[in-house]
Amino acid sequence: ATPELVSLPRSPQDQAASEAEASASISVDSSQPVTSIQIRLADGGRLVQKFNHTHRVSDVRQFVASARPALAATEFVLMTTFPNKELTDESQTLKEANLLNAVIVQRL
């Protein structure tokens, strides 16, 4: 017999703590150009984070994964809103990917 695994739903405090940790993990250099990116999550949530223009698409993905640990184990894609385009080249900077002050959508 194997023990049954029960996962407890995350409380809003846990979620807020994860978001705060994720936000703190992004080091923004205020002497460089800064942009805000809004991320609409697959779970219906919304995150807004400041990034430098030189941050990469992979930094945004890492931010989403650490802000929502429950979604980190799930494969997801990040897309622009209009025109819909999947962000496949994660080595691009936000400026190169034309994501300055953009809205990004997470799809599972």
C-alpha distances in whole Angstrom, upper triangle without the diagonal:
4,7,9,12,16,19,22,25,28,31,34,35,32,33,37,36,34,38,40,38,38,42,43,41,44,47,50,54,56,59,58,58,55,53,51,48,46,43,41,38,35,34,37,38,41,42,45,46,49,49,52,53,52,49,47,45,42,42,42,39,37,39,37,34,34,35,32,29,27,29,29,26,28,31,34,38,40,44,47,48,51,52,48,47,44,44,43,46,44,46,49,50,50,54,54,51,54,51,53,53,51,48,45,42,38,37,33
4,6,9,12,16,19,22,24,27,31,31,28,30,33,32,31,34,36,34,35,38,39,38,40,44,47,50,52,55,54,54,51,49,47,44,43,39,38,34,32,31,34,35,38,38,42,42,45,45,48,50,49,45,43,41,38,39,38,35,34,35,33,30,30,32,29,25,23,26,26,23,24,27,31,34,37,40,44,45,48,49,45,44,41,41,40,42,40,43,46,47,47,51,50,48,50,48,50,49,47,44,41,39,35,34,30
4,6,9,13,15,19,21,24,28,28,25,27,30,29,28,31,33,32,32,36,37,36,38,42,45,48,50,53,52,52,49,48,45,43,41,37,36,32,31,29,32,33,36,36,39,40,43,44,47,48,47,44,42,40,37,37,37,34,32,33,31,28,28,29,26,23,21,24,24,22,24,27,30,34,36,39,43,44,47,48,44,44,40,40,40,42,40,42,45,46,46,49,50,47,49,46,48,48,46,43,40,37,34,33,29
4,6,10,13,16,19,21,25,26,23,25,28,27,26,29,32,30,31,34,35,34,37,40,43,47,49,52,51,50,47,45,43,40,38,35,33,30,28,26,29,29,33,33,37,38,41,42,45,46,46,42,40,38,35,36,35,32,31,31,29,26,26,27,24,21,19,22,22,20,21,25,27,31,34,37,40,41,44,45,41,41,38,38,38,40,38,41,43,44,44,47,48,45,47,44,46,45,43,40,37,34,31,30,27
4,7,10,13,15,18,22,23,20,21,25,24,22,26,28,27,27,30,31,30,33,36,39,43,45,48,47,47,43,42,39,36,34,31,30,26,25,23,26,26,29,30,33,34,37,38,41,43,42,38,37,35,32,32,31,28,27,28,26,23,23,23,20,18,15,18,19,17,18,22,24,28,30,34,37,38,41,42,38,38,35,35,35,37,35,37,40,41,40,44,44,41,43,40,42,42,39,37,34,31,28,27,24
4,6,10,12,15,19,20,17,19,22,22,21,24,26,25,26,29,30,29,32,35,38,42,43,47,46,45,42,40,37,35,33,29,28,24,23,20,24,24,27,28,31,32,36,37,40,42,41,38,36,34,32,31,30,28,26,27,24,22,22,22,19,17,14,17,18,17,18,22,24,28,30,33,36,36,40,41,37,37,34,35,35,37,35,38,40,40,39,43,44,41,42,39,41,40,38,35,32,30,27,26,23
4,6,9,12,15,16,14,15,18,18,17,20,22,21,22,25,26,26,29,32,34,38,40,43,42,42,38,36,34,31,29,26,25,21,20,17,20,20,23,24,28,28,32,33,36,38,38,34,33,31,29,28,27,24,23,23,21,18,18,18,15,13,11,14,15,14,16,19,21,25,27,29,32,33,37,38,35,34,32,32,32,34,32,35,36,37,36,39,40,37,39,36,37,36,34,31,29,27,23,23,20
4,6,9,12,13,11,13,16,16,16,18,21,20,21,24,25,25,28,31,34,37,39,42,41,41,37,36,32,30,28,25,24,21,20,17,19,19,22,23,26,27,31,32,36,38,38,34,33,31,29,28,27,25,24,23,21,19,18,17,15,13,11,15,17,16,18,21,22,26,27,30,32,33,37,38,35,35,32,32,33,35,33,36,37,37,36,39,41,38,39,36,37,35,34,31,29,26,24,24,22
4,6,9,11,10,10,14,14,14,16,19,19,19,22,24,24,26,30,32,35,37,40,39,38,35,33,30,27,25,22,21,17,17,13,16,15,19,20,23,25,28,30,34,36,36,32,32,29,28,27,25,23,22,21,19,17,17,15,13,12,10,13,15,16,16,20,21,24,25,27,30,30,33,35,32,32,30,30,31,33,31,34,35,35,33,37,38,35,36,33,34,32,31,28,26,24,21,21,19
4,7,8,6,7,10,11,10,13,15,15,16,18,20,21,23,26,28,32,33,37,36,35,32,30,27,25,22,20,19,16,16,13,15,14,16,17,20,22,25,27,30,33,33,29,29,27,25,24,22,21,20,18,16,15,14,12,10,10,9,12,14,15,16,20,20,23,23,26,28,28,32,34,31,31,29,29,30,32,29,32,33,33,31,34,36,33,34,31,32,30,28,26,24,22,20,21,19
4,5,5,6,9,10,11,13,14,15,17,18,20,21,23,27,28,32,33,36,36,35,32,30,27,25,23,21,20,17,18,14,16,14,16,17,20,21,25,27,31,33,34,30,30,29,27,26,24,23,22,20,18,17,16,14,12,13,12,15,17,19,20,23,23,25,25,28,29,29,33,35,33,33,31,31,32,34,31,34,35,34,32,35,37,35,35,31,32,30,29,26,25,23,22,23,22
4,5,5,6,8,10,10,12,14,15,16,18,20,22,25,26,29,30,34,33,32,29,27,23,22,20,18,17,16,17,14,14,12,14,14,17,19,22,25,28,31,32,28,29,27,26,24,22,22,21,18,16,17,15,12,12,13,13,15,17,20,20,23,22,24,24,26,27,27,31,33,31,31,30,29,31,33,30,33,33,32,30,33,35,33,33,29,29,27,26,24,23,22,20,22,22
4,5,5,6,9,10,10,12,14,15,16,18,20,23,25,28,29,32,32,32,28,27,24,23,21,20,20,18,20,17,17,15,16,15,18,19,22,24,28,31,31,28,29,28,26,24,22,22,21,18,17,17,15,12,13,14,14,17,18,21,22,25,24,26,26,28,29,29,33,35,33,33,32,31,33,34,31,33,34,32,30,33,36,33,34,30,30,28,27,25,25,24,22,24,24
4,5,5,6,9,10,10,12,14,15,16,19,22,24,27,28,32,32,31,28,27,24,23,21,19,19,17,18,16,17,14,16,15,18,18,21,23,27,30,30,27,27,26,24,22,21,20,18,16,15,14,12,10,10,10,11,14,15,17,19,22,22,24,24,26,28,29,32,34,32,32,30,29,30,31,28,31,32,30,29,32,34,32,33,29,29,28,27,25,24,23,21,23,22
4,5,5,6,9,10,11,12,14,15,17,20,22,26,27,30,30,29,25,24,21,19,17,15,15,13,15,12,13,11,12,11,14,15,19,21,24,27,27,24,24,23,22,19,18,17,16,13,12,12,10,7,7,9,10,12,13,16,17,19,19,21,20,23,24,25,29,31,28,28,26,25,27,28,26,28,29,28,26,29,31,29,29,26,26,24,23,21,20,19,17,19,19
4,5,5,6,9,10,10,12,14,16,19,20,24,24,28,28,27,23,22,19,18,16,15,16,15,17,15,15,12,12,11,13,14,17,19,23,26,26,23,24,23,22,19,18,18,17,14,13,14,11,8,10,12,13,15,16,19,20,22,21,23,22,24,25,25,29,31,29,29,28,26,28,29,26,28,29,27,25,28,31,29,29,25,25,23,23,21,20,20,19,21,22
4,5,5,6,9,10,10,12,15,17,19,23,24,27,27,27,24,23,20,20,19,18,18,17,19,17,18,15,15,13,15,15,17,19,23,26,26,23,24,23,22,19,18,18,16,13,13,14,10,8,10,11,13,15,16,18,20,23,22,24,23,26,27,28,31,33,31,31,29,27,29,30,26,28,29,27,26,29,31,29,30,26,26,25,25,23,22,22,20,23,23
4,5,5,6,9,10,11,13,16,18,22,23,27,26,26,23,22,19,18,17,15,16,14,17,15,16,13,13,12,14,13,16,18,21,24,24,20,21,20,18,16,15,15,12,10,10,10,7,5,7,8,10,12,12,15,17,19,18,20,20,22,24,25,29,31,28,28,26,24,25,26,23,25,26,25,23,27,29,27,27,24,24,23,23,21,19,19,17,20,20
4,5,5,6,9,10,11,14,16,20,21,24,24,23,19,18,15,14,13,12,14,13,15,14,15,11,11,8,10,10,13,15,18,21,22,18,19,18,17,14,13,13,12,9,9,10,7,4,7,10,12,13,13,16,18,19,18,19,18,20,21,22,26,28,26,26,24,22,24,25,21,23,24,22,21,24,26,24,25,21,21,19,19,18,17,17,16,19,19
4,5,5,6,9,10,13,14,18,19,22,22,22,19,18,16,16,15,15,17,16,19,18,18,15,14,11,11,10,13,15,18,21,22,19,20,20,19,16,15,16,14,11,12,13,10,8,11,13,15,16,16,19,21,22,21,22,21,23,24,25,29,30,29,28,27,25,27,27,23,25,25,23,22,25,27,26,26,22,22,20,21,20,19,20,19,22,23
4,5,5,6,9,12,14,18,19,23,22,23,20,19,17,17,17,16,18,17,20,19,20,17,16,13,14,12,14,15,18,21,21,18,19,19,17,14,14,15,12,9,11,11,8,7,11,11,15,16,14,18,20,21,21,22,21,24,25,26,30,31,29,29,26,24,26,26,22,23,24,22,21,25,27,26,26,23,23,22,22,21,20,21,20,23,23
4,5,5,7,10,13,16,18,21,20,20,17,17,15,14,14,13,16,15,17,17,18,15,14,11,11,9,12,12,15,18,18,15,15,15,14,11,10,11,8,6,8,8,5,5,9,10,13,13,12,16,17,18,17,18,17,20,21,23,26,28,26,25,23,20,22,22,18,20,21,19,18,21,23,22,23,19,20,19,19,18,17,18,16,19,20
4,5,6,8,10,14,15,18,18,18,14,14,12,12,13,13,16,15,19,19,19,15,13,10,9,7,8,10,13,16,17,14,15,15,15,11,11,12,11,7,10,11,9,8,11,13,17,16,15,19,20,21,20,20,18,20,21,22,26,27,26,25,23,21,23,23,19,20,20,18,17,20,22,21,22,18,18,17,17,17,16,18,17,21,22
4,5,7,9,13,14,17,18,18,15,16,15,15,16,16,19,19,22,22,22,19,17,13,13,10,11,11,14,17,17,15,17,17,16,13,13,15,12,10,13,14,11,10,14,15,19,19,18,21,23,24,22,23,21,24,24,26,29,31,29,28,26,24,25,25,21,22,22,20,19,22,24,23,24,21,20,19,20,20,20,21,21,24,25
4,6,9,13,15,18,17,18,16,16,15,15,17,16,19,19,22,22,23,20,18,14,14,11,11,11,13,16,16,12,14,15,13,10,11,13,10,8,11,12,9,10,14,14,18,18,16,19,21,21,20,21,19,22,23,25,29,30,28,27,25,22,23,22,18,19,19,18,17,20,22,22,23,20,20,20,20,20,19,21,20,23,24
4,6,10,12,15,14,15,12,13,12,13,15,15,18,18,21,22,23,19,17,13,12,9,8,7,9,13,12,9,11,13,12,8,9,12,9,7,11,13,11,11,15,16,19,19,17,20,22,22,20,20,18,20,21,23,26,27,26,24,23,19,21,20,16,16,17,14,14,17,19,18,19,17,16,16,17,18,17,19,19,22,23
4,6,9,12,11,13,11,13,13,15,17,18,21,22,25,26,26,23,20,16,15,11,9,8,9,12,11,9,12,15,14,10,12,15,13,11,15,16,14,15,19,20,23,22,20,24,25,25,24,23,21,23,23,26,28,29,28,27,25,22,23,22,18,18,18,15,15,17,19,20,20,18,17,17,19,20,20,22,22,26,27
4,6,9,8,9,8,10,11,13,16,17,21,22,26,26,26,23,20,16,14,10,7,6,6,10,10,9,12,15,15,12,13,16,15,13,16,18,17,17,20,22,25,24,23,26,27,27,25,24,21,23,22,24,27,28,27,26,25,22,23,22,19,18,17,14,13,15,18,18,18,16,14,15,17,19,19,22,22,26,28
4,5,6,8,8,11,13,16,19,21,24,26,29,30,30,27,23,20,17,13,10,8,7,10,10,10,14,17,18,14,16,19,18,16,20,22,20,20,24,26,29,28,26,30,31,30,28,27,24,25,25,27,29,30,30,28,27,24,26,23,20,19,18,15,15,15,18,20,19,18,16,17,19,21,22,25,26,29,31
4,5,7,7,10,13,16,19,21,25,26,30,31,30,27,24,20,17,14,10,10,8,11,12,13,17,19,20,17,18,21,21,18,22,24,22,22,26,28,31,30,28,32,33,32,30,29,26,27,25,27,29,30,30,29,29,26,28,26,23,22,21,17,16,16,20,21,20,18,15,16,19,21,22,26,27,31,33
4,7,9,12,15,18,22,24,28,30,33,34,33,30,27,23,20,17,13,12,9,11,12,14,18,21,22,19,20,24,23,21,24,27,25,25,29,31,34,33,31,35,35,35,32,31,28,28,27,29,30,31,32,31,30,27,29,26,24,23,21,17,17,16,19,21,21,19,17,18,21,24,25,28,30,33,35
4,6,10,13,16,20,22,26,27,31,32,32,29,25,22,19,16,12,10,7,8,9,11,14,17,19,17,18,21,21,20,23,25,24,24,27,29,32,31,29,33,33,32,30,28,25,25,24,26,27,28,29,27,27,24,25,23,21,19,17,14,13,13,16,18,17,16,13,15,18,21,22,26,27,30,33
4,7,11,13,17,19,23,25,29,30,29,27,23,20,17,14,10,9,6,6,8,11,14,16,18,16,16,20,21,19,21,24,24,23,27,29,32,30,29,32,32,31,28,26,23,23,21,23,24,25,26,24,25,22,24,22,20,19,16,13,11,10,14,15,14,13,10,12,15,18,19,23,25,28,31
4,7,10,13,16,20,22,26,27,26,23,20,16,13,10,7,6,4,6,9,10,13,15,17,14,14,18,18,16,18,21,21,20,23,26,28,27,26,29,29,28,26,24,20,21,19,21,22,23,24,23,23,20,23,21,19,18,16,12,10,10,14,15,14,12,9,9,12,15,17,20,22,26,28
4,7,10,13,16,19,22,24,23,20,17,14,10,8,6,5,6,7,10,10,12,13,16,13,12,16,17,15,16,20,20,19,21,24,27,24,24,28,27,26,23,21,17,17,16,17,18,20,20,20,20,18,20,19,18,18,15,12,9,9,13,13,11,9,6,5,9,11,13,17,19,22,25
4,7,10,13,16,19,21,19,17,13,10,7,6,4,6,9,10,13,12,13,13,16,13,11,15,16,13,14,18,18,16,19,22,24,22,22,26,25,24,21,19,16,16,14,15,17,19,19,19,19,17,20,20,18,19,17,14,11,12,15,14,13,9,7,5,7,9,11,14,16,20,23
4,6,10,12,16,18,16,14,10,8,6,6,6,7,10,11,13,11,12,11,14,12,9,12,14,11,11,15,16,14,16,19,21,19,19,23,22,21,18,16,12,12,11,12,15,16,16,16,16,14,17,17,16,17,15,13,10,12,14,13,11,8,7,5,5,6,7,11,13,16,19
4,7,10,13,14,13,11,7,6,4,7,9,11,14,14,17,15,15,13,15,14,10,12,14,12,11,15,16,13,15,18,19,17,18,22,20,20,16,15,12,12,11,11,14,16,15,16,16,15,18,19,17,19,18,16,13,15,17,15,14,10,10,8,6,5,6,8,11,14,17
4,6,10,11,10,8,6,5,6,8,11,12,16,16,18,15,15,12,14,13,9,10,12,10,8,12,13,11,12,15,16,14,15,18,17,16,13,12,9,10,10,10,14,16,14,14,14,13,16,18,16,19,17,16,14,16,18,15,15,11,12,11,9,6,5,6,7,11,14
4,7,8,7,6,5,7,9,12,15,16,19,20,22,19,18,15,16,16,12,12,15,13,10,13,15,12,12,15,15,13,15,18,16,16,12,12,10,10,10,10,13,16,14,15,14,14,17,19,18,21,20,20,17,20,21,18,17,14,15,13,11,7,6,5,6,9,12
4,5,5,5,6,8,11,13,16,18,21,22,23,20,19,16,16,16,12,11,14,12,8,11,13,10,9,12,12,9,12,15,13,13,10,11,9,11,12,12,16,18,15,16,15,15,17,20,18,21,21,21,19,22,23,19,20,17,18,17,14,11,9,6,5,8,9
4,5,7,9,11,15,17,20,21,24,25,26,23,21,18,18,18,15,13,15,15,11,12,15,13,10,13,11,9,12,14,11,11,9,10,10,11,14,13,17,18,15,16,15,16,18,21,19,23,23,23,21,24,25,21,22,19,21,20,17,13,11,8,5,6,7
4,6,9,11,15,17,21,23,26,27,28,25,23,20,20,20,17,15,17,15,12,13,15,12,10,12,10,9,12,14,12,14,12,13,14,15,17,17,20,22,19,20,18,19,21,24,22,26,26,26,24,27,28,25,25,22,24,22,19,16,14,11,9,9,9
4,7,10,14,17,20,22,26,26,28,25,24,21,21,21,18,17,18,17,13,15,17,14,12,15,14,12,15,18,15,17,14,15,14,15,16,15,18,20,18,20,19,20,22,25,23,27,26,26,23,26,28,24,24,21,22,20,18,14,13,10,10,11,12
4,7,10,13,17,19,23,24,26,23,22,20,20,19,15,15,16,14,11,13,14,11,10,13,13,12,15,17,16,17,15,16,14,15,16,16,19,21,19,20,19,20,22,24,23,26,25,25,22,25,26,23,23,20,21,18,16,13,12,10,10,12,14
4,7,10,14,16,20,21,23,20,20,17,18,17,13,14,15,13,10,13,14,11,11,15,15,14,16,19,18,18,15,15,13,14,14,14,17,20,18,19,18,18,21,23,21,24,23,22,19,22,24,21,20,17,17,15,13,10,10,9,10,13,15
4,6,10,13,16,18,20,17,17,15,16,14,11,12,13,10,8,12,12,9,10,14,15,14,15,18,18,18,16,16,13,15,15,15,18,21,19,19,19,18,20,21,19,22,21,19,17,19,22,19,19,15,15,13,12,10,10,10,11,14,16
4,7,10,13,15,17,15,16,15,16,14,11,13,14,11,10,14,14,11,13,17,18,17,18,21,21,21,18,17,14,15,15,15,18,20,19,20,19,18,21,21,19,21,20,18,15,17,20,18,17,13,13,10,10,9,10,12,13,17,19
4,6,10,12,14,12,13,13,14,11,9,12,12,9,10,13,13,11,14,17,19,18,18,21,21,21,19,18,15,16,16,17,20,22,21,20,20,18,20,20,17,19,18,15,13,15,18,17,16,12,12,10,11,11,11,14,15,18,21
4,7,10,12,10,12,13,15,11,10,14,14,11,13,16,15,14,17,20,22,21,20,24,24,24,21,20,17,18,17,18,21,22,22,21,21,18,21,20,18,18,17,14,11,13,17,16,15,12,10,9,11,12,13,16,17,21,24
4,6,8,6,9,10,12,9,9,12,12,10,13,16,15,15,18,20,23,21,20,24,24,23,21,19,16,17,16,19,21,22,22,20,20,17,19,18,15,15,14,10,8,11,14,13,13,10,9,10,11,13,13,17,18,21,23
4,5,5,9,11,13,10,11,15,15,13,16,19,18,18,21,23,26,24,23,26,27,26,23,21,18,19,18,21,22,23,23,22,21,18,20,18,15,15,13,9,8,9,12,13,13,11,9,11,13,15,16,19,20,24,26
4,6,8,10,13,11,12,15,16,15,18,20,20,20,23,25,28,26,24,27,27,26,23,21,18,18,16,19,20,21,21,19,19,16,18,16,14,13,10,7,5,5,9,10,10,9,7,10,12,15,15,19,20,23,26
4,6,10,11,10,12,15,15,15,18,20,20,21,23,25,28,25,24,27,27,25,23,21,18,19,18,21,22,23,23,20,20,16,17,14,12,11,9,5,6,7,9,11,12,11,10,13,15,17,17,20,21,24,26
4,7,8,6,8,11,11,11,14,16,16,17,20,21,24,22,20,23,23,22,20,18,15,17,17,20,22,22,21,19,18,14,15,13,10,9,8,5,6,8,10,11,12,11,11,13,14,16,15,18,18,21,23
4,5,5,7,9,10,11,13,15,16,17,19,20,23,20,18,21,21,19,17,15,13,14,15,18,20,20,19,16,15,11,12,9,7,6,5,4,6,9,9,9,11,10,11,14,14,15,14,16,16,19,21
4,5,5,6,9,10,11,13,14,15,17,18,20,17,16,18,18,16,13,11,9,11,12,15,17,17,16,13,11,8,9,7,5,6,6,6,6,10,10,8,10,9,11,13,12,13,11,13,13,15,17
4,5,5,6,9,10,10,12,14,15,16,18,16,13,16,16,14,12,11,10,13,14,18,20,20,18,16,13,10,10,9,5,7,8,9,10,13,13,11,14,13,15,17,15,16,13,14,13,15,17
4,5,5,6,9,10,11,12,14,15,18,16,14,17,17,16,14,13,12,14,16,19,21,22,20,18,16,12,13,12,8,9,10,9,9,13,14,13,15,13,14,15,15,15,13,15,14,17,18
4,5,5,6,9,10,10,12,14,16,14,13,16,16,15,12,11,9,11,13,15,18,19,17,16,13,11,12,12,9,11,11,10,9,13,14,12,14,11,12,13,12,12,9,11,11,14,16
4,5,5,6,9,10,11,12,14,11,9,12,12,11,9,9,7,11,13,16,19,20,17,15,12,10,11,12,8,11,12,12,12,16,16,14,16,13,15,16,14,13,10,11,9,12,13
4,5,5,6,8,10,10,13,11,9,12,13,12,11,12,11,15,17,20,23,23,21,19,16,14,14,14,11,13,14,14,14,18,18,16,19,16,18,18,17,16,14,14,12,15,15
4,5,5,6,9,10,13,11,10,14,14,14,13,13,12,15,16,19,22,23,21,20,17,15,16,16,13,15,16,15,14,17,19,17,18,15,16,16,15,15,13,13,12,15,16
4,6,5,6,8,10,8,8,11,12,12,10,11,10,13,15,17,20,21,19,18,16,14,16,17,14,16,17,16,15,19,20,17,19,15,17,16,15,13,11,11,9,12,13
4,6,5,6,8,6,4,8,9,10,10,11,11,15,17,20,23,24,21,20,17,15,16,17,14,17,18,18,18,21,22,20,22,19,20,20,19,17,14,13,11,13,12
4,5,5,9,9,7,10,12,14,13,15,15,18,20,22,26,27,24,23,20,18,19,20,17,19,20,20,19,23,24,22,23,20,21,21,20,19,16,16,14,16,16
4,6,9,9,9,12,13,15,14,15,15,18,19,21,24,26,23,23,21,19,21,21,18,21,21,20,19,23,24,22,23,20,20,19,18,17,15,15,13,15,16
4,5,6,7,10,10,13,12,14,14,17,19,21,24,26,23,23,20,19,20,22,19,22,23,23,21,25,26,23,25,21,22,21,20,18,15,14,12,14,13
4,5,5,7,9,12,13,15,16,19,22,24,27,28,25,25,22,21,21,23,20,22,24,24,23,27,28,25,27,24,25,25,23,21,18,17,14,15,14
4,6,7,8,11,12,15,16,20,22,23,27,28,25,25,22,21,22,24,21,24,26,26,25,29,30,27,28,25,27,26,24,22,19,17,14,14,12
4,6,5,8,8,11,13,16,19,20,24,25,22,21,18,18,18,21,18,22,23,23,22,26,27,24,25,22,24,24,21,19,16,14,10,11,9
4,5,7,8,11,13,16,20,21,25,26,23,21,18,17,17,19,16,19,21,22,21,25,25,23,25,22,24,24,22,20,17,15,12,12,11
4,7,9,13,15,18,22,24,27,28,24,23,19,19,18,20,18,21,23,24,24,28,28,25,27,25,27,27,25,23,19,18,14,14,11
4,6,10,13,16,19,21,24,25,21,20,17,17,17,19,17,21,23,24,23,27,27,24,26,24,26,26,24,21,18,15,11,10,7
4,7,10,13,17,19,22,22,19,17,14,14,13,16,15,18,20,22,21,25,24,21,23,21,24,25,22,20,16,14,10,9,6
4,7,10,13,15,18,19,15,14,11,11,11,14,13,17,18,19,19,22,22,18,20,18,21,21,18,16,12,10,7,6,4
4,6,10,13,15,15,12,10,7,7,8,11,11,15,15,17,16,19,18,15,17,15,18,19,16,14,10,8,6,5,6
4,7,10,13,13,10,9,6,6,8,11,10,14,13,14,13,16,16,12,14,12,15,15,12,10,6,6,5,6,9
4,6,9,9,6,5,4,5,9,11,12,15,14,15,13,15,15,11,12,10,14,14,10,9,6,5,6,7,11
4,6,7,5,5,7,7,11,13,13,16,14,15,12,14,14,10,10,8,11,11,8,6,5,6,9,11,14
4,6,5,7,9,11,14,17,17,20,18,18,15,16,17,13,12,11,13,12,8,6,6,7,10,11,15
3,5,8,11,13,16,18,19,21,19,19,16,17,17,14,12,12,14,13,10,9,10,10,14,14,18
4,6,10,12,15,17,18,21,18,19,16,17,16,13,12,12,15,15,12,11,11,12,15,15,19
4,7,10,12,15,16,19,17,18,16,17,17,13,13,13,16,16,12,11,10,9,12,12,15
4,6,9,11,13,16,14,16,14,15,14,11,11,11,15,16,12,12,10,10,12,12,15
4,6,9,10,14,13,15,14,16,14,11,13,12,16,17,14,13,10,9,10,10,12
4,6,7,10,9,11,11,13,11,8,11,10,14,15,12,12,9,10,10,11,14
4,6,9,9,12,13,15,13,10,13,13,17,19,16,16,13,13,13,13,14
4,5,6,9,11,13,10,8,12,13,16,19,16,17,14,16,15,16,18
4,5,8,9,12,11,9,13,12,15,17,16,16,14,15,14,16,17
4,7,9,11,10,9,13,13,16,19,17,19,16,18,18,19,21
4,6,8,6,6,10,10,12,16,15,17,15,17,18,20,22
4,5,5,6,9,9,10,13,13,15,14,17,18,21,23
4,6,5,6,5,6,10,9,12,11,15,16,19,22
4,5,5,6,6,10,10,14,14,17,19,22,25
4,5,8,9,13,13,15,15,18,20,22,24
4,5,8,12,10,12,12,15,16,18,21
4,6,9,8,11,11,15,17,19,22
4,6,5,8,8,12,14,17,20
4,5,9,11,14,17,20,23
4,7,10,13,16,20,23
4,6,10,13,16,20
4,7,10,13,17
4,7,10,13
4,6,10
4,7
4
